[in-house]
């Protein structure tokens, strides 16, 4: 088993017989603690069960209150996790737990080094590992000392809650809770399709805080999937924000990992909240992440806990219905993450009596769309590309899907570019020919990732190189070009002036240019930025 290595010094964190403490993995091949290897003992079979404390994150849409409910915590099995017997620093044997958290290992002691059994926060099918980004990316684990006469040893990771905060030495369940939520999400897809998930590294530390800065120092900004690193970071700072038991948050970020590795995401990222009129790429990505969490866990009430001063509280929302007292989706449509969230959930859920929701499609169809038409769309990844791919799947009723779309103020989408929905189609402008010059109608006073600060232009390749430029004399604008299912070029190097990129094109292939702005002054840009596309 290829296990992330850690310097031997960390083994000084001894695991006492009756009080487990969290250890970080070290698996150095070869000799043990310097005893020279010595003789060979008789084979020993060791078995047991590995469990962790699961704490539900709860939220009430009616009272708008929530928390981590430690009174309702339960012992859950650690599934498909790597378990090792070690002598000193040497791994004698490794295996995995089953779906009930049980393991059986047969090993032969060799030498005089101390024996121990260790369960890693690492699964094998699929391969997910929970690391400490503040401690050389070591894999978290829980373990205990044993002797060669011990044939049964259970391991348990506790939540460590002491009533108002965590006891650091007993806070061992966190990485296993994260692992189990992501394992649940992965297996849900693997149960309906033959999926080969690539290695996923997840970074959790009790030092991880909601501040930007150095990730090795725990300043991760927020729980997030890093598209550049292809890794997930999870908050863990006691008294500030801890997300390890916020299963919806965990699976939401796992959903972005799914997009990056099996599907596609063109989202610009950035700040967002319910009620915002977002760039439709962002609206889809965030709505999809929330919906996926509610579908896969499965649990329609999304809860995200945090500390408000010294009180552990939560915010959240219901995938099934919008609150009536304080609506959280006042501007329904393709630019609303809440509309996308509930739309996707309604496409999946069953047993409702809503007149507008006549559908219930299985997870396999979602998978087929995400890895097929959503990944290869010549447009950008919005609710338009997803729905157009969805209605093309066998067994899907276009009329019933359109009925559901209408409830969320989304038109009868008939193309990846949003035809059928007037507002979504309006963000795309077809370029009639090259060369091409136009004014871009951006509106300031919004974040760069909001609808008003973005406009898309679709042109057809000629087989020659194209030069794309966006210009504004006094305001900061940027451009990004998409084609063949990926971002091809981007420019945002100056605060004013001209941004330019050049790309080769394929004849008859379609490309999308995104022009976006950063003007913080409310109202139309004066003048509008200028876009030009020329052929070389």
Backbone torsions as a table, in degrees:
resi	resn	phi	psi	omega
1	UNK	NA	125.7	178.6
2	UNK	-83.1	106.2	-175.4
3	UNK	-114.2	138.7	177.2
4	UNK	-57.0	130.3	-176.5
5	UNK	-86.0	154.7	175.3
6	UNK	-142.3	144.1	-178.2
7	UNK	-53.8	144.6	-174.8
8	UNK	-58.3	-27.2	-176.0
9	UNK	-55.6	-26.7	-177.2
10	UNK	-71.3	-12.9	176.7
11	UNK	-71.8	-6.8	174.9
12	UNK	-69.4	-11.4	172.1
13	UNK	-76.8	81.9	-173.9
14	UNK	-69.1	146.1	179.4
15	UNK	-103.9	111.0	-176.1
16	UNK	-75.4	157.2	-173.2
17	UNK	-62.1	-36.9	-175.1
18	UNK	-113.0	1.0	-179.1
19	UNK	-138.5	97.8	-179.2
20	UNK	-67.2	142.4	172.3
21	UNK	-129.8	150.0	-177.2
22	UNK	-68.7	131.0	177.1
23	UNK	-120.2	159.8	176.6
24	UNK	-109.9	142.6	-167.8
25	UNK	-70.4	140.6	166.6
26	UNK	-140.3	128.7	-176.4
27	UNK	-138.8	81.5	-175.8
28	UNK	-94.9	120.3	-179.6
29	UNK	-69.4	158.2	176.1
30	UNK	103.4	-145.4	-173.6
31	UNK	-71.4	164.6	178.6
32	UNK	-91.6	-139.2	-170.3
33	UNK	-76.5	35.2	174.7
34	UNK	89.8	12.8	-178.0
35	UNK	-83.3	-4.9	174.9
36	UNK	91.4	0.3	175.9
37	UNK	93.7	-50.2	171.7
38	UNK	63.9	-152.9	-174.9
39	UNK	-86.3	-174.5	-178.7
40	UNK	-117.7	129.4	179.1
41	UNK	-89.8	-173.2	177.7
42	UNK	-83.3	151.3	178.2
43	UNK	-60.6	141.1	179.3
44	UNK	-125.9	133.9	175.3
45	UNK	-104.6	122.5	-178.8
46	UNK	-116.5	133.5	177.5
47	UNK	-136.9	164.0	179.8
48	UNK	173.5	-170.6	-179.1
49	UNK	-129.9	138.4	177.7
50	UNK	-110.0	125.4	-178.2
51	UNK	-133.3	166.4	175.1
52	UNK	-144.1	158.6	175.6
53	UNK	-81.3	122.2	173.2
54	UNK	-101.3	129.8	-179.8
55	UNK	-116.4	119.5	-178.8
56	UNK	-73.0	134.7	169.6
57	UNK	-89.4	122.4	-174.0
58	UNK	-119.3	150.7	178.3
59	UNK	-152.5	138.0	177.5
60	UNK	-109.0	113.7	177.5
61	UNK	-61.4	-28.3	-177.5
62	UNK	-75.9	-40.6	179.3
63	UNK	-93.3	-13.5	-178.2
64	UNK	59.8	37.9	178.8
65	UNK	-132.7	154.1	178.2
66	UNK	-168.0	177.5	-178.9
67	UNK	-173.1	-176.2	165.9
68	UNK	-90.2	123.3	-174.5
69	UNK	-93.9	84.1	-177.8
70	UNK	-66.2	-25.5	178.3
71	UNK	-65.5	-23.1	-179.9
72	UNK	-104.1	17.2	179.5
73	UNK	-65.1	151.3	-178.2
74	UNK	-139.9	156.7	178.5
75	UNK	-88.0	122.5	-179.0
76	UNK	-120.4	151.1	178.7
77	UNK	-72.5	144.2	170.7
78	UNK	-88.0	108.9	-170.2
79	UNK	-95.5	140.1	172.6
80	UNK	55.9	31.7	-179.1
81	UNK	-95.3	150.1	178.1
82	UNK	-73.4	129.8	175.3
83	UNK	-122.1	136.5	-177.6
84	UNK	-129.1	145.9	163.6
85	UNK	-103.9	129.0	-177.6
86	UNK	-121.4	149.9	169.0
87	UNK	-123.2	109.8	-168.8
88	UNK	66.2	-125.7	178.5
89	UNK	-98.0	2.9	-173.8
90	UNK	-96.0	131.6	176.3
91	UNK	-82.5	117.4	179.0
92	UNK	-83.5	-36.4	-179.7
93	UNK	-161.7	151.6	171.7
94	UNK	-138.0	158.4	179.3
95	UNK	-158.2	-162.3	-179.3
96	UNK	-135.6	155.5	173.5
97	UNK	-78.6	157.1	175.8
98	UNK	-92.5	-168.0	-175.8
99	UNK	-69.7	-14.2	175.2
100	UNK	-101.0	7.4	179.6
101	UNK	81.5	8.3	-177.0
102	UNK	-85.4	149.0	176.4
103	UNK	-140.0	154.5	171.6
104	UNK	-140.6	125.8	-178.1
105	UNK	-131.5	137.0	173.8
106	UNK	-114.3	126.7	-176.3
107	UNK	-138.5	163.9	176.5
108	UNK	-121.5	112.5	178.3
109	UNK	-59.6	145.1	-179.9
110	UNK	-147.3	115.3	-179.2
111	UNK	95.1	-169.0	-173.6
112	UNK	-113.7	8.5	179.5
113	UNK	-67.5	154.3	179.8
114	UNK	-66.2	140.8	178.5
115	UNK	-92.9	146.5	175.9
116	UNK	-150.2	157.3	172.9
117	UNK	-119.4	134.7	-173.4
118	UNK	-134.4	132.9	172.9
119	UNK	-107.1	124.3	-178.6
120	UNK	-89.9	149.0	171.4
121	UNK	-81.4	65.8	-175.0
122	UNK	-151.4	124.7	175.9
123	UNK	-102.5	168.0	-176.1
124	UNK	-115.2	-29.4	-178.5
125	UNK	-136.1	87.0	4.3
126	UNK	-81.7	172.2	-176.7
127	UNK	-89.4	108.4	178.2
128	UNK	-129.9	135.0	176.8
129	UNK	-136.9	138.3	-178.0
130	UNK	-101.5	117.6	-173.9
131	UNK	-113.5	163.6	173.9
132	UNK	-101.9	103.2	-178.5
133	UNK	-67.8	-13.1	178.7
134	UNK	-98.5	6.0	-178.9
135	UNK	-142.7	58.6	174.5
136	UNK	59.5	29.3	174.6
137	UNK	59.8	32.3	176.8
138	UNK	-70.8	148.7	178.8
139	UNK	-82.5	132.9	178.1
140	UNK	-70.6	150.6	179.5
141	UNK	-156.9	166.3	172.0
142	UNK	-132.0	142.9	-175.5
143	UNK	-157.0	-178.4	-179.7
144	UNK	-156.5	151.6	173.9
145	UNK	-74.8	147.8	176.0
146	UNK	-137.6	173.1	169.1
147	UNK	-123.4	169.9	-177.3
148	UNK	-68.6	-10.7	177.6
149	UNK	-91.4	-8.7	-179.3
150	UNK	-82.7	127.3	179.4
151	UNK	-115.0	-10.3	178.4
152	UNK	-134.1	129.8	177.6
153	UNK	-150.9	114.1	173.6
154	UNK	-90.6	146.2	176.5
155	UNK	-121.2	137.2	179.8
156	UNK	-136.5	134.0	176.4
157	UNK	-104.6	120.6	-174.7
158	UNK	-97.6	156.3	179.6
159	UNK	-73.2	-27.0	174.8
160	UNK	76.9	11.5	-178.0
161	UNK	-71.4	131.1	-176.6
162	UNK	-109.9	13.6	177.3
163	UNK	111.6	-42.5	177.0
164	UNK	-128.9	-15.8	176.3
165	UNK	-158.1	-177.0	-179.1
166	UNK	-94.1	146.7	167.0
167	UNK	-88.4	112.9	-168.9
168	UNK	-55.7	-42.5	-175.8
169	UNK	-70.6	-17.4	-179.4
170	UNK	-107.9	3.7	-178.2
171	UNK	-86.8	74.5	-171.9
172	UNK	-106.3	-12.8	-173.4
173	UNK	-80.1	-22.5	-170.0
174	UNK	-50.0	-55.9	-177.7
175	UNK	-65.2	-28.6	179.3
176	UNK	-75.3	-32.0	174.7
177	UNK	-65.5	-42.4	177.5
178	UNK	-62.2	-47.4	-179.9
179	UNK	-58.2	-44.3	-174.8
180	UNK	-68.6	-37.6	177.3
181	UNK	-63.5	-41.3	-179.5
182	UNK	-73.3	-32.6	175.2
183	UNK	-65.1	-42.1	176.9
184	UNK	-58.0	-46.0	-179.7
185	UNK	-62.6	-45.4	-178.5
186	UNK	-63.4	-46.8	-176.8
187	UNK	-66.4	-29.6	178.0
188	UNK	-58.4	-42.6	177.4
189	UNK	-74.3	-38.6	-178.8
190	UNK	-66.4	-23.5	178.3
191	UNK	-75.8	-18.0	-178.4
192	UNK	-113.8	-17.1	179.2
193	UNK	-145.8	152.0	178.5
194	UNK	-78.4	82.3	-174.1
195	UNK	-94.0	137.3	174.2
196	UNK	-112.3	93.9	-178.6
197	UNK	-78.5	133.8	174.0
198	UNK	-73.9	163.5	179.1
199	UNK	-51.5	133.0	176.4
200	UNK	-118.2	122.1	174.5
201	UNK	-103.7	129.5	-179.0
202	UNK	-120.0	131.0	-176.3
203	UNK	-105.8	112.8	174.7
204	UNK	-128.1	140.9	175.8
205	UNK	-153.4	146.7	172.3
206	UNK	-64.3	-9.8	176.7
207	UNK	-90.2	-10.1	-175.0
208	UNK	-71.4	119.2	-173.9
209	UNK	-126.7	159.2	-178.7
210	UNK	-81.4	59.3	175.2
211	UNK	-133.3	140.0	177.2
212	UNK	-76.5	153.8	178.5
213	UNK	149.8	-136.5	-176.3
214	UNK	-85.0	117.7	179.1
215	UNK	-65.4	-36.2	174.9
216	UNK	-63.5	-15.3	175.0
217	UNK	-100.0	4.8	175.9
218	UNK	91.1	2.7	179.8
219	UNK	-88.8	87.4	-172.3
220	UNK	-103.4	-3.5	178.9
221	UNK	84.8	-62.0	176.8
222	UNK	-165.9	169.4	171.7
223	UNK	-64.2	129.8	-174.6
224	UNK	-163.0	160.2	168.2
225	UNK	-97.4	127.5	177.6
226	UNK	-92.7	111.2	179.2
227	UNK	-67.2	-29.6	-180.0
228	UNK	-74.9	-36.1	-179.9
229	UNK	-93.2	-17.4	-174.5
230	UNK	59.1	41.2	179.6
231	UNK	-138.2	160.2	178.9
232	UNK	-108.8	141.8	174.7
233	UNK	-118.9	138.0	-176.0
234	UNK	-128.6	133.5	178.4
235	UNK	-66.6	146.8	-179.9
236	UNK	-150.7	13.9	-174.1
237	UNK	-79.5	112.7	178.7
238	UNK	-58.4	132.6	179.5
239	UNK	84.9	-3.3	-179.4
240	UNK	-123.4	-68.3	178.8
241	UNK	-163.3	118.3	177.3
242	UNK	-123.4	125.7	-174.3
243	UNK	-111.1	2.4	-173.1
244	UNK	-62.0	-30.6	178.4
245	UNK	-97.5	-0.8	176.3
246	UNK	-83.8	81.8	-170.6
247	UNK	-59.4	-34.7	178.9
248	UNK	-65.6	-39.8	177.6
249	UNK	-62.5	-44.3	-179.2
250	UNK	-61.1	-48.0	-177.7
251	UNK	-72.3	-32.2	174.4
252	UNK	-56.2	-48.9	179.9
253	UNK	-67.5	-35.8	174.4
254	UNK	-59.9	-35.3	177.9
255	UNK	-60.8	-35.6	176.8
256	UNK	-69.9	-35.3	173.3
257	UNK	-60.0	-42.7	177.7
258	UNK	-59.3	-46.9	179.2
259	UNK	-56.8	-47.3	-173.4
260	UNK	-69.2	-30.0	-172.4
261	UNK	-106.0	-25.1	-179.4
262	UNK	-122.2	-27.5	-178.2
263	UNK	-116.7	-129.5	-177.6
264	UNK	-161.7	144.6	177.1
265	UNK	-140.9	119.6	177.1
266	UNK	-100.1	9.5	-174.6
267	UNK	-59.9	138.9	176.4
268	UNK	-79.2	-8.1	-178.2
269	UNK	68.6	-165.1	177.3
270	UNK	97.8	-177.9	-174.3
271	UNK	-67.4	145.6	180.0
272	UNK	-162.4	154.5	174.9
273	UNK	-158.4	166.9	179.7
274	UNK	-60.8	141.1	-177.6
275	UNK	94.7	-14.9	178.9
276	UNK	-73.4	147.9	169.9
277	UNK	-97.7	97.9	-169.6
278	UNK	-93.7	160.7	161.6
279	UNK	-52.8	132.9	-173.6
280	UNK	-64.0	-20.6	174.8
281	UNK	-68.1	-42.5	177.9
282	UNK	-69.2	-41.8	178.7
283	UNK	-58.1	-42.3	178.9
284	UNK	-68.5	-48.0	-175.2
285	UNK	-59.3	-43.1	-178.9
286	UNK	-76.6	-39.2	175.8
287	UNK	-63.7	-40.0	176.7
288	UNK	-61.7	-44.3	-179.5
289	UNK	-61.6	-43.4	178.8
290	UNK	-66.7	-43.5	-179.5
291	UNK	-63.8	-42.3	-179.1
292	UNK	-60.4	-41.3	178.8
293	UNK	-61.5	-45.3	-179.8
294	UNK	-66.3	-33.4	-179.8
295	UNK	-73.9	-45.3	-170.1
296	UNK	-82.1	-27.1	-173.3
297	UNK	-66.8	-40.0	-19.1
298	UNK	-91.3	138.1	-179.1
299	UNK	-162.2	115.7	-174.7
300	UNK	-72.0	-23.3	-178.3
301	UNK	-87.6	112.1	178.9
302	UNK	-83.4	130.3	-179.9
303	UNK	-133.5	135.1	177.8
304	UNK	-131.7	114.2	-175.2
305	UNK	-95.4	155.8	177.9
306	UNK	-166.0	171.0	177.7
307	UNK	-95.7	131.8	169.5
308	UNK	-108.8	101.3	-169.4
309	UNK	59.1	-116.8	-178.6
310	UNK	-102.1	8.5	-176.5
311	UNK	-107.4	130.9	177.3
312	UNK	-83.4	114.2	-174.7
313	UNK	-127.2	-175.5	179.8
314	UNK	-153.7	155.6	165.4
315	UNK	-122.3	166.0	-179.4
316	UNK	178.6	-167.1	-179.0
317	UNK	-165.2	163.5	-175.6
318	UNK	-103.4	123.3	179.1
319	UNK	-67.1	-25.1	-173.4
320	UNK	-83.4	-35.7	-175.6
321	UNK	-153.2	153.0	179.0
322	UNK	-87.5	138.9	177.5
323	UNK	-63.0	142.8	-177.6
324	UNK	-85.3	-33.3	-176.5
325	UNK	-68.3	-47.1	-180.0
326	UNK	-131.8	86.6	-178.1
327	UNK	-56.7	137.5	179.8
328	UNK	-103.0	5.3	178.5
329	UNK	-135.7	66.0	-174.0
330	UNK	-71.7	-16.9	-177.3
331	UNK	-126.6	70.3	-176.6
332	UNK	-61.0	149.2	176.9
333	UNK	147.6	-171.3	-175.7
334	UNK	-69.6	-12.7	-178.5
335	UNK	-102.0	8.6	-178.4
336	UNK	-109.9	123.1	177.8
337	UNK	-66.6	-30.9	179.5
338	UNK	-69.8	-36.5	176.0
339	UNK	-64.4	-45.1	179.1
340	UNK	-63.5	-42.5	178.8
341	UNK	-54.6	-54.1	-176.2
342	UNK	-74.5	-32.3	176.2
343	UNK	-60.6	-50.1	-178.5
344	UNK	-65.2	-38.8	177.7
345	UNK	-63.9	-41.5	179.1
346	UNK	-65.7	-30.4	175.9
347	UNK	-63.6	-26.1	-176.1
348	UNK	-98.5	-43.8	-167.4
349	UNK	-67.4	161.8	-179.8
350	UNK	-133.9	167.5	174.8
351	UNK	80.0	14.2	178.6
352	UNK	-89.2	160.6	177.1
353	UNK	-116.2	26.0	179.8
354	UNK	-79.5	132.4	-175.4
355	UNK	-64.7	-25.2	-177.7
356	UNK	-91.0	-9.6	-176.4
357	UNK	-112.8	94.7	-178.3
358	UNK	-108.1	13.1	-171.0
359	UNK	-121.5	157.7	173.1
360	UNK	-161.1	98.9	-175.5
361	UNK	-109.3	148.1	-173.7
362	UNK	-79.6	164.6	-175.5
363	UNK	-63.4	-27.5	179.3
364	UNK	-60.4	-36.8	177.9
365	UNK	-66.2	-42.2	176.7
366	UNK	-58.0	-45.2	179.2
367	UNK	-60.2	-46.5	-177.7
368	UNK	-60.8	-37.5	178.9
369	UNK	-70.7	-44.3	-175.9
370	UNK	-64.6	-40.2	-177.6
371	UNK	-90.5	-8.6	-179.4
372	UNK	-106.8	-102.3	-174.0
373	UNK	-62.1	-32.3	178.6
374	UNK	-67.9	-34.3	179.8
375	UNK	-74.5	-34.8	-172.8
376	UNK	-102.6	4.7	-175.1
377	UNK	-57.1	137.7	174.0
378	UNK	-75.2	-15.0	175.8
379	UNK	-86.8	-164.2	174.3
380	UNK	-99.8	161.4	-174.2
381	UNK	-78.7	96.1	177.9
382	UNK	-128.4	-179.0	175.1
383	UNK	-63.1	-24.3	177.5
384	UNK	-64.1	-49.6	-179.0
385	UNK	-66.9	-37.1	-179.6
386	UNK	-66.8	-49.7	-177.0
387	UNK	-65.6	-39.6	179.0
388	UNK	-63.2	-36.8	174.7
389	UNK	-70.6	-33.2	-177.1
390	UNK	-68.9	-46.2	-177.1
391	UNK	-70.0	-13.1	177.3
392	UNK	-84.4	-6.6	-177.8
393	UNK	-78.2	147.5	179.0
394	UNK	-59.0	136.6	175.4
395	UNK	85.9	-2.8	-179.4
396	UNK	-89.4	131.0	178.7
397	UNK	-88.5	111.9	179.4
398	UNK	-60.6	-42.3	-177.8
399	UNK	-62.3	-42.5	-179.7
400	UNK	-68.6	-37.3	176.9
401	UNK	-65.7	-41.7	178.7
402	UNK	-63.3	-36.2	176.8
403	UNK	-62.0	-41.2	178.6
404	UNK	-68.0	-42.1	178.0
405	UNK	-57.9	-41.7	-177.2
406	UNK	-61.0	-34.8	178.6
407	UNK	-61.7	-31.7	-179.6
408	UNK	-98.7	19.3	175.7
409	UNK	59.9	36.3	175.8
410	UNK	-115.5	133.2	-176.5
411	UNK	-71.2	177.2	-178.5
412	UNK	-78.0	83.9	-172.5
413	UNK	-62.8	130.8	-177.8
414	UNK	-129.5	6.8	175.4
415	UNK	-153.7	161.6	177.4
416	UNK	-61.0	-25.0	-177.2
417	UNK	-88.8	7.5	173.5
418	UNK	89.5	10.8	175.1
419	UNK	-53.5	136.4	-175.0
420	UNK	103.3	-21.6	173.8
421	UNK	-119.1	108.9	-171.4
422	UNK	-57.5	-46.0	-175.6
423	UNK	-69.9	-41.2	178.6
424	UNK	-66.6	-42.0	179.9
425	UNK	-64.1	-28.3	-176.8
426	UNK	-71.2	-17.2	177.7
427	UNK	-76.2	-18.7	176.3
428	UNK	-96.7	132.8	172.3
429	UNK	-119.4	125.5	177.1
430	UNK	-78.5	129.4	177.2
431	UNK	-84.9	117.0	-173.7
432	UNK	-72.2	-25.5	-178.8
433	UNK	-175.8	165.8	-179.6
434	UNK	-114.7	133.7	5.9
435	UNK	-73.6	159.4	-175.0
436	UNK	-143.5	134.4	175.9
437	UNK	-138.1	136.8	179.7
438	UNK	-155.0	162.4	170.4
439	UNK	-89.6	141.5	-176.7
440	UNK	-104.5	114.9	-173.3
441	UNK	-79.7	73.4	177.5
442	UNK	-88.7	154.1	179.9
443	UNK	-124.6	126.1	-176.7
444	UNK	-83.4	-178.5	179.8
445	UNK	84.5	9.2	179.1
446	UNK	-128.4	161.1	173.8
447	UNK	-63.8	158.8	-178.5
448	UNK	-61.1	-20.2	-175.9
449	UNK	-100.3	15.2	177.6
450	UNK	-95.6	160.5	-175.2
451	UNK	-54.9	-44.5	-173.5
452	UNK	-64.9	-20.5	-177.6
453	UNK	-98.8	13.5	-177.4
454	UNK	-137.9	141.3	173.6
455	UNK	-145.8	140.9	-177.2
456	UNK	-111.0	144.3	178.1
457	UNK	-130.2	129.6	-174.5
458	UNK	-109.6	122.6	176.2
459	UNK	-130.8	163.1	-177.7
460	UNK	-106.1	132.9	-179.9
461	UNK	-68.4	156.2	-179.0
462	UNK	-117.1	-3.9	-173.1
463	UNK	92.0	-3.5	178.7
464	UNK	-111.7	168.7	176.3
465	UNK	-70.8	144.1	176.2
466	UNK	-118.9	139.9	172.9
467	UNK	-110.8	125.7	-178.0
468	UNK	-118.1	129.6	-178.2
469	UNK	-134.0	143.4	171.6
470	UNK	-126.5	137.2	-172.5
471	UNK	-135.6	139.4	166.9
472	UNK	-151.4	133.6	-172.5
473	UNK	-69.9	-30.9	-172.9
474	UNK	-125.6	-12.2	-176.1
475	UNK	-117.3	155.8	-179.0
476	UNK	-85.4	120.9	175.0
477	UNK	-129.5	160.4	177.7
478	UNK	-139.2	166.9	177.6
479	UNK	-138.3	149.9	172.8
480	UNK	-143.0	139.9	-177.0
481	UNK	-116.6	130.5	179.2
482	UNK	-115.8	145.7	175.3
483	UNK	-171.8	153.8	-179.8
484	UNK	53.7	33.7	174.5
485	UNK	78.7	18.7	179.5
486	UNK	-156.9	166.3	174.7
487	UNK	-75.9	127.1	-176.1
488	UNK	-100.1	-33.2	-177.5
489	UNK	-162.7	152.6	-179.4
490	UNK	-150.1	146.9	176.3
491	UNK	-145.6	124.7	173.2
492	UNK	-157.0	64.7	-171.8
493	UNK	-101.3	-17.2	-177.4
494	UNK	-125.0	156.6	179.0
495	UNK	-82.9	-19.0	173.2
496	UNK	-146.0	173.1	175.9
497	UNK	95.3	-146.3	-170.7
498	UNK	-112.5	134.0	172.0
499	UNK	-108.5	130.9	-173.5
500	UNK	-138.3	139.0	171.5
501	UNK	-136.2	156.5	174.5
502	UNK	-129.2	136.7	-179.6
503	UNK	-137.3	148.0	168.3
504	UNK	-76.3	150.2	179.0
505	UNK	-126.6	155.8	172.9
506	UNK	-99.2	140.5	179.7
507	UNK	-60.5	133.1	176.6
508	UNK	70.8	1.0	174.6
509	UNK	-83.2	145.2	-179.3
510	UNK	-95.1	143.3	-179.7
511	UNK	-129.7	150.9	179.6
512	UNK	-123.5	126.6	174.4
513	UNK	-102.2	127.1	173.3
514	UNK	-101.9	123.3	172.6
515	UNK	-107.2	125.7	-177.5
516	UNK	-134.1	154.3	-175.4
517	UNK	-130.2	168.0	-177.0
518	UNK	-127.9	13.3	-176.9
519	UNK	-61.1	123.6	-177.6
520	UNK	-91.4	-2.5	179.3
521	UNK	-89.2	127.2	-178.0
522	UNK	-63.6	144.0	178.2
523	UNK	108.6	172.6	-179.8
524	UNK	-61.6	145.0	172.0
525	UNK	-59.3	143.4	179.9
526	UNK	-126.9	105.9	-10.3
527	UNK	-76.9	-179.9	174.2
528	UNK	-67.1	149.8	172.3
529	UNK	-61.6	156.6	178.7
530	UNK	-110.7	132.0	175.0
531	UNK	-110.6	136.0	174.9
532	UNK	-135.1	140.1	176.8
533	UNK	-127.9	123.3	-179.2
534	UNK	-130.4	157.1	-179.9
535	UNK	-105.0	140.6	-179.8
536	UNK	-99.5	NA	NA
